Amino acid sequence: MARAIDTVVESVDADDSLTVSAVARRLGVAPATLRTWDRRYGIGPSQHDSGTHRRYSATDVMRLTAMARLIVAGVTPKDAASKALALNAKGTKNKVEKVLQESEAKCDLVSLLYKSALKFDQANIEKLLKKSIAEKGIEKTWTEVIAPLLTDVGNDWARTGIGIETEHFLSEVLRKILSENLGRIENPRSARPVLLACVENEYHSLALAVLAAVLAESGIRCIYLGARTPQSALNEVIIKSAPPAIFLWAQLSENADHNYVKSLPVIRPAPRILLGGPGWESTKVKLTNKLVITKGLSDAREQIMQAIAV
């Protein structure tokens, strides 16, 4: 368990420099762990004199302490390192505590939601998520709360073989909340709505529903076709609506058929075609400025906003 930030950092004078073994003892972790963090995430000793081993400054120790505590709080090592590296020596203690409090609050919320899901407490899940959406918006709530929650549920299911009913229940509650946030857009950014659809045979559509809600929050109207959209139906909607952007979701690689993309009708003006989801990661589709593989929710939103601005 990582020691308290004030105990560790205040035991290191600003002019001191410590060896990896000394820092490991202070943090209560193995020296090998510190070397791994340095190698993988670039969070390591900053001081180095010719002919000597690299040594840790007080700021280095502060960052490592923050990283250790963030990991204990449930943050992934990669994200913990990113947050810790953003800290500097000025006002270190207060900054570290603020980062830790924010991360611990997120983890507490995820934990509360998971416990409510296990009890099928829909009312409490809705109350907690609606509060988060009101404070942070849909995109941040998805990234910081809902996605980690679904990951935890999925990991437990994979480990134990039970809990599929929790995942199904939670997904349906999330769809309900997201649908309530679509609402009526009074002053849309574009006269023509964008088109969102899962490719044929793809039944995982929750991420698509999240994107629709995020776009609505940004004043962008959508035609949402959902899961398992047949090619013929998609093409018909494209011809009738002439969308400025078409977003196609594929969760599974076996569903990411590039022929589905090649068979889209040609219209003018040409829409930007955006491919989203892990299924497209190994695709052989030839990419252009009008055919893009998006890198997450934020990138998808930005790409669509660029398309409607043209």
BELHUQUI-V785646 format. One record per residue. N is the residue number from 1. RES is the residue in one letter. PSI is psi in whole degrees, -180 to 180 (none if undefined). D_LAST is the distance of its C-alpha to the last C-alpha in whole Angstrom. Layout:
n:res:psi:d_last
N:RES:PSI:D_LAST
N:RES:PSI:D_LAST
This chain:
n:res:psi:d_last
1:M:130:53
2:A:141:51
3:R:165:53
4:A:147:52
5:I:-42:50
6:D:-35:52
7:T:-43:55
8:V:-52:54
9:V:-41:52
10:E:-14:55
11:S:-2:57
12:V:117:55
13:D:154:56
14:A:-32:53
15:D:-4:55
16:D:156:56
17:S:140:55
18:L:152:56
19:T:166:56
20:V:-37:54
21:S:-41:57
22:A:-42:58
23:V:-41:54
24:A:-42:54
25:R:-42:58
26:R:-38:56
27:L:-19:53
28:G:31:55
29:V:168:53
30:A:146:54
31:P:-35:54
32:A:-34:52
33:T:-43:49
34:L:-40:49
35:R:-37:48
36:T:-43:46
37:W:-40:44
38:D:-46:44
39:R:-43:43
40:R:-38:40
41:Y:-2:39
42:G:20:40
43:I:96:42
44:G:-163:45
45:P:139:47
46:S:-14:46
47:Q:136:50
48:H:120:51
49:D:143:54
50:S:129:55
51:G:3:58
52:T:164:57
53:H:152:55
54:R:144:52
55:R:154:53
56:Y:130:51
57:S:175:50
58:A:-38:50
59:T:-40:47
60:D:-44:46
61:V:-41:49
62:M:-45:47
63:R:-42:44
64:L:-37:46
65:T:-43:47
66:A:-44:44
67:M:-45:43
68:A:-43:46
69:R:-35:46
70:L:-40:42
71:I:-43:43
72:V:-35:46
73:A:-6:44
74:G:1:42
75:V:143:39
76:T:150:38
77:P:-39:40
78:K:-47:36
79:D:-37:35
80:A:-42:38
81:A:-41:38
82:S:-45:35
83:K:-41:36
84:A:-40:39
85:L:-22:38
86:A:-11:36
87:L:146:39
88:N:179:41
89:A:-29:44
90:K:122:44
91:G:37:45
92:T:-47:45
93:K:-48:47
94:N:-40:45
95:K:-44:41
96:V:-46:43
97:E:-37:44
98:K:-46:41
99:V:-44:39
100:L:-43:42
101:Q:-41:42
102:E:-45:38
103:S:-40:38
104:E:-35:42
105:A:-42:40
106:K:-45:37
107:C:-38:40
108:D:-41:42
109:L:-44:40
110:V:-43:39
111:S:-44:43
112:L:-42:43
113:L:-40:41
114:Y:-44:42
115:K:-39:46
116:S:-37:45
117:A:-39:43
118:L:-28:46
119:K:3:48
120:F:40:46
121:D:82:45
122:Q:-40:42
123:A:-43:43
124:N:-39:43
125:I:-46:40
126:E:-42:38
127:K:-47:39
128:L:-43:38
129:L:-38:35
130:K:-36:34
131:K:-44:35
132:S:-43:33
133:I:-41:30
134:A:-34:31
135:E:-39:31
136:K:-19:29
137:G:168:26
138:I:-43:25
139:E:-48:24
140:K:-37:27
141:T:-39:29
142:W:-50:28
143:T:-42:28
144:E:-22:31
145:V:-59:33
146:I:-47:32
147:A:-47:32
148:P:-35:35
149:L:-47:37
150:L:-35:36
151:T:-44:37
152:D:-45:40
153:V:-45:41
154:G:-40:40
155:N:-41:42
156:D:-38:45
157:W:-45:44
158:A:-35:44
159:R:-39:47
160:T:-21:50
161:G:4:49
162:I:159:48
163:G:7:46
164:I:-32:44
165:E:-32:44
166:T:-43:43
167:E:-42:40
168:H:-46:39
169:F:-48:40
170:L:-42:38
171:S:-42:35
172:E:-36:36
173:V:-41:36
174:L:-41:33
175:R:-41:31
176:K:-47:33
177:I:-44:32
178:L:-41:28
179:S:-33:28
180:E:-23:30
181:N:-2:27
182:L:-51:24
183:G:-170:25
184:R:125:24
185:I:112:20
186:E:-38:21
187:N:76:18
188:P:149:15
189:R:-25:12
190:S:143:10
191:A:-30:13
192:R:126:12
193:P:152:14
194:V:162:13
195:L:126:16
196:L:132:19
197:A:149:22
198:C:147:25
199:V:166:26
200:E:136:29
201:N:-3:32
202:E:113:30
203:Y:-6:32
204:H:109:31
205:S:4:28
206:L:-43:28
207:A:-35:26
208:L:-40:23
209:A:-37:25
210:V:-45:24
211:L:-42:20
212:A:-42:20
213:A:-39:22
214:V:-41:20
215:L:-41:17
216:A:-39:19
217:E:-27:20
218:S:7:17
219:G:26:16
220:I:121:14
221:R:148:16
222:C:151:17
223:I:112:19
224:Y:112:22
225:L:-15:24
226:G:-151:26
227:A:155:28
228:R:59:30
229:T:115:27
230:P:148:29
231:Q:-44:27
232:S:-40:27
233:A:-43:26
234:L:-47:23
235:N:-37:22
236:E:-42:23
237:V:-39:21
238:I:-45:18
239:I:-40:19
240:K:-35:20
241:S:-18:17
242:A:61:14
243:P:147:12
244:P:-21:9
245:A:144:11
246:I:123:14
247:F:123:17
248:L:121:20
249:W:135:23
250:A:111:26
251:Q:-41:29
252:L:142:31
253:S:-32:31
254:E:-17:33
255:N:-12:30
256:A:74:28
257:D:117:28
258:H:-20:26
259:N:-28:27
260:Y:-40:25
261:V:-43:22
262:K:-23:23
263:S:5:24
264:L:144:21
265:P:151:20
266:V:124:18
267:I:164:16
268:R:132:13
269:P:150:10
270:A:130:11
271:P:159:10
272:R:127:10
273:I:121:14
274:L:129:15
275:L:127:19
276:G:152:21
277:G:154:25
278:P:-21:28
279:G:-27:28
280:W:-6:26
281:E:-32:27
282:S:17:29
283:T:154:27
284:K:17:27
285:V:135:24
286:K:118:22
287:L:145:19
288:T:-175:16
289:N:-13:13
290:K:-2:12
291:L:108:15
292:V:139:16
293:I:119:19
294:T:155:18
295:K:68:21
296:G:175:22
297:L:-47:21
298:S:-43:19
299:D:-41:17
300:A:-44:16
301:R:-45:15
302:E:-41:13
303:Q:-41:11
304:I:-40:10
305:M:-37:9
306:Q:-40:7
307:A:-40:6
308:I:-14:6
309:A:-15:4
310:V:none:0
